[in-house]
Amino acid sequence: PEYFKIVDGFTLKEIKNQKRHKLVVACTAVWAKNVRLIDNMILKGDINRK
């Protein structure tokens, strides 16, 4: 991957410990031939609740 980060879902700052955060998101970008694919996936929490 071009990048892969685990971030706080509210601040988008990279995190080391998921236990301290209510919303945890995996963010990645990869190249597939000449197409750049970008995706995010919620690992923990609910985007509709703070």
Backbone as JSON, one array per atom type, in Angstrom:
{
  "sequence": "PEYFKIVDGFTLKEIKNQKRHKLVVACTAVWAKNVRLIDNMILKGDINRK",
  "N": [[0.82, -1.21, 0.0], [0.31, 2.3, -0.58], [-0.15, 3.91, 1.59], [-1.11, 3.05, 4.96], [-3.02, 3.56, 7.68], [-4.06, 3.65, 11.09], [-6.52, 5.45, 12.59], [-7.96, 8.02, 14.75], [-11.36, 8.39, 14.52], [-12.68, 10.83, 14.69], [-10.8, 12.92, 14.79], [-8.95, 12.23, 12.9], [-6.31, 11.78, 13.42], [-3.36, 9.82, 13.66], [-3.29, 6.84, 15.62], [-2.09, 4.86, 18.39], [-3.14, 3.2, 20.32], [-6.1, 1.59, 20.45], [-7.98, 1.36, 22.47], [-8.4, 3.74, 23.85], [-10.02, 5.31, 22.31], [-13.16, 6.23, 20.89], [-14.1, 6.02, 18.29], [-12.64, 4.33, 15.74], [-10.72, 4.15, 12.83], [-9.6, 2.58, 9.86], [-7.43, 3.62, 7.36], [-6.5, 3.62, 3.98], [-4.46, 3.64, 1.01], [-3.86, 2.46, -2.21], [-2.13, 1.42, -5.18], [-3.42, 0.11, -8.17], [-2.32, -1.04, -10.91], [-2.6, 1.62, -13.0], [-4.41, 2.97, -11.46], [-5.44, 4.66, -8.61], [-6.53, 3.55, -5.56], [-8.54, 4.41, -2.86], [-9.55, 3.96, 0.46], [-11.6, 3.69, 3.41], [-12.3, 2.22, 6.57], [-14.45, 1.58, 9.22], [-13.35, 0.44, 12.27], [-13.99, 0.33, 14.91], [-16.68, 1.49, 16.85], [-19.33, 3.92, 16.19], [-20.23, 5.99, 13.64], [-22.31, 7.76, 13.84], [-22.62, 8.4, 16.49], [-21.21, 10.21, 19.23]],
  "CA": [[0.0, 0.0, 0.0], [0.96, 3.61, -0.53], [-0.18, 4.15, 3.03], [-2.11, 2.38, 5.77], [-2.99, 4.18, 9.0], [-5.18, 3.5, 12.01], [-6.71, 6.82, 13.06], [-9.15, 8.41, 15.5], [-12.36, 8.72, 13.52], [-13.14, 12.21, 14.81], [-9.71, 13.87, 14.54], [-8.13, 11.65, 11.82], [-4.91, 11.67, 13.85], [-2.92, 8.44, 13.82], [-3.32, 6.4, 17.01], [-1.35, 3.65, 18.71], [-3.93, 2.37, 21.22], [-7.51, 1.72, 20.11], [-8.81, 1.35, 23.67], [-8.64, 5.11, 24.31], [-10.78, 6.05, 21.3], [-14.52, 5.72, 20.66], [-14.27, 5.74, 16.86], [-11.34, 3.97, 15.18], [-10.88, 3.95, 11.39], [-8.43, 2.21, 9.06], [-7.37, 4.39, 6.11], [-5.47, 3.09, 3.11], [-4.41, 3.99, -0.41], [-3.03, 1.53, -2.96], [-2.17, 1.54, -6.64], [-3.72, -1.08, -8.95], [-1.84, -0.58, -12.21], [-2.53, 3.09, -13.02], [-5.56, 3.48, -10.71], [-5.21, 4.8, -7.16], [-7.72, 3.2, -4.79], [-8.52, 4.97, -1.51], [-10.69, 3.44, 1.21], [-11.63, 3.81, 4.86], [-13.19, 1.24, 7.18], [-14.62, 1.74, 10.66], [-12.96, -0.76, 13.0], [-14.61, 0.39, 16.23], [-17.53, 2.65, 17.09], [-20.45, 4.27, 15.33], [-20.01, 7.34, 13.13], [-23.46, 8.6, 14.2], [-22.61, 8.71, 17.93], [-19.93, 10.71, 19.74]],
  "C": [[0.85, 1.26, 0.0], [0.98, 4.09, 0.92], [-1.28, 3.33, 3.67], [-1.97, 2.94, 7.18], [-4.23, 3.79, 9.79], [-5.33, 4.85, 12.69], [-7.93, 6.94, 13.96], [-10.16, 8.91, 14.47], [-12.87, 10.15, 13.57], [-12.06, 13.22, 14.44], [-8.87, 13.49, 13.31], [-6.64, 11.66, 12.14], [-4.58, 10.2, 14.07], [-2.88, 8.08, 15.3], [-2.52, 5.11, 17.16], [-2.2, 2.66, 19.5], [-5.42, 2.6, 20.95], [-8.41, 1.84, 21.33], [-9.2, 2.75, 24.13], [-9.56, 5.9, 23.4], [-12.14, 5.39, 21.06], [-14.78, 5.35, 19.21], [-12.88, 5.53, 16.25], [-11.55, 3.58, 13.71], [-9.54, 3.53, 10.77], [-8.52, 2.97, 7.74], [-6.23, 3.84, 5.26], [-5.58, 3.66, 1.7], [-3.44, 3.01, -1.08], [-3.15, 1.83, -4.44], [-2.47, 0.17, -7.23], [-3.48, -0.7, -10.41], [-1.79, 0.94, -12.2], [-3.72, 3.74, -12.31], [-5.23, 3.51, -9.22], [-6.53, 4.55, -6.44], [-7.55, 3.7, -3.37], [-9.74, 4.44, -0.77], [-10.49, 3.66, 2.7], [-12.6, 2.77, 5.39], [-13.25, 1.48, 8.68], [-14.29, 0.41, 11.33], [-13.66, -0.83, 14.35], [-15.46, 1.64, 16.32], [-18.6, 2.83, 16.04], [-20.29, 5.72, 14.92], [-21.13, 8.29, 13.54], [-23.52, 8.97, 15.67], [-21.24, 9.21, 18.34], [-19.67, 10.2, 21.09]]
}
